[in-house]
Amino acid sequence: MLELGQRWRYGQEACKEIISSRLGKACAGANGSDAVYPPMYAFGASSGGSFVGMLSSQMKQDPEDYAPFLFSPANIQIMASNEHDHWDIPTVFPTMSGDTQTSKRVQDWVNREMQVDKGPYKITTTSGRKPIHVDHFRRVFQDDRQMSDKISGSIYQDLSTQGVVNSSTDEVFTNPRFSKDAVMSIWQKYDLLSRKEIANDSKHLDASDVHPFGVSKRLMRSLKKEELDDADSIWLIEELNVAWDGHEITA
């Protein structure tokens, strides 16, 4: 796998190529007239937010390399920027109320930058916290025939038994990232291997029809092994992040 620095460099080169070739041609004026370039709005969440921050910083350092396609404003969600990145375009930093660590890092970055560039930065905090009900996963994965009311109820019971969800209020007890052992034991109970074994032992189930919850058989064909492993666990982990109001994209 590529190191993080290599991925950033490849990503930057890809952006340059798209900006110069595709957008340049699309904005060319008719019959040789001056081109009309629209403003470019940058959006990134999590690691994508880090990339937008790095690219914004590069655009400030080397504007000639990117002109005229320079970011106008940026939206960097649920991610604090690298302390070595600096820019002064209008930027909004949406954070989640349950993700206090990221919120502090964002505030620290903004405080430092305001002392230098006094850029137009704004931090917004939002909440999407929600309870986990007994039929929660059946409703979330309503298009997935693998997720029945029975399985949804069983997952809910496991979350309650493991102390992740309060069965009296249906609220998530604590940050699921701090309950990794409990969460892992639950998703492993419903992972591909476990459910394929059940299918192989059943006369009514076909193991070839078993795939990660929320992932179609068609999509599975294009997934690499590490991507399939992620899909096999993310259906539970990310849903708990949402419920806790943690690391999640906001509206």
URLINCOR-V10760 format. One line per field, one symbol per residue. ss: DSSP state (@ for helix, = for strand, . for the rest). A space follows every 50 residues. Layout:
ss = ???
//
This chain:
ss = ...@@@@@@@@@@@@@@@@@@@@@@@...@@@.......======.@@@@ @@@@@@@@@@@.@@@@....=======............=======...@ @@@@@@@@@@@@@@@@....======.........@@@@@........@@ @@@@@@@@@@@...=......=...@@@.@@@@@@@@@@..@@@@@@@@@ ......@@@.......@@@@....@@@@@@@@@@@@@@@@@@@@...... .
//
